[in-house]
Structure formats: structure tokens, C-alpha cells
């Protein structure tokens, strides 16, 4: 056990003393230091985040990227509809893109959808099967 000493005269003092019995020096500062040293120290640490590992069903990975759940559509039908009826967006409705089909109908009076539909019809017919399926999220039947 460490013995306390008076800061003025160096004489040993009792742990509970408020002044030195030899020189009369007040020991308030030393006593506070002793009390602080005797108190248990509290160390605050930040809580560590908990890592929760949740197992889910493995997702199916398709080598070609073509999902078997996609609807079956014909590339030739989409191309012909785009060339002949692309001005009113029939090819978009056929491929399941109703929003784009409505947009084509709204702007059919300008002639721009007819030009775009004609070009898209040619692109559909000229593209290979895999690109057509991946771009339009359909399967060729």
C-alpha cells in the first residue's frame, strides 16, 4: 500500500487526514487526488454495431441473362408492327411497354412516332435474338 506524504514537509500522513500533523499544511488538494484515485474509473466506449447475417434463398443466375419468366414474343411480329403501325405505338404495346405506347399515341399527329416506329421495326428485325430478348425483356418463342 502506497503511503501518502505531505507536500510541504515530506512527512508521512494518514490517508483520511485533512492536514499534516507535523507542519499543519492543509491537504485538500491531495485529498481530492486520493479520492479521485480511489473511485472506479468509467471508460465510455461507443457501442459496436451488430452484424446480422440473414440467409436468403439464392438468386437464380442465368448464363445468358435471359429470364425464363419473361413473356414469349415474336421478334418478326414486333418488327412488322413497328414498320407498319409504329406511328400509333402498336409495337410498344405488343412488347409490354404500355407507357411508351401511350406516348406514341399522344404524339402520333406530329409524325415523329411514325418515323421512330419505322426505325425501331427495322432494328428489331436486324438485331440478333439475344440482344432483342435482353433489350425488351422478352423470350423468343
ZIKA-V9500 format. One record per backbone hydrogen bond with DSSP energy under -1.0 kcal/mol. CO is the residue of the C=O (numbers start at 1). NH is the residue of the N-H. E is the energy in kcal/mol with one decimal. If there is no record, write none. Layout:
# ZIKA-V9500
CO_NH_E, CO_NH_E
This chain:
# ZIKA-V9500
4_13_-2.3, 6_10_-1.3, 11_6_-2.4, 14_17_-1.2, 18_27_-3.5, 20_24_-1.3, 25_20_-2.3, 27_31_-2.7, 28_32_-2.0, 29_33_-1.9, 30_34_-2.3, 31_35_-2.4, 32_36_-2.4, 33_37_-2.1, 34_38_-2.0, 35_39_-1.5, 67_70_-1.7, 71_139_-3.1, 74_78_-1.8, 75_79_-2.1, 76_80_-2.5, 77_81_-2.5, 78_82_-2.0, 79_83_-2.0, 80_84_-2.5, 81_85_-2.2, 85_88_-1.2, 85_90_-1.5, 89_93_-1.8, 90_94_-2.4, 91_95_-1.7, 92_97_-2.8, 93_96_-1.1, 97_101_-1.9, 98_102_-2.5, 99_103_-1.9, 100_104_-2.2, 101_105_-2.0, 102_106_-2.5, 103_107_-1.5, 105_108_-1.1, 107_110_-1.5, 111_115_-1.6, 112_116_-2.6, 113_117_-2.9, 114_118_-2.0, 115_119_-2.3, 116_120_-2.7, 117_121_-2.4, 118_122_-1.8, 119_123_-2.4, 120_124_-2.7, 121_125_-1.9, 122_126_-2.0, 123_127_-1.8, 128_132_-2.1, 129_133_-2.4, 130_134_-2.5, 131_135_-2.5, 132_136_-1.9, 133_137_-1.2, 133_138_-1.3, 139_73_-3.2
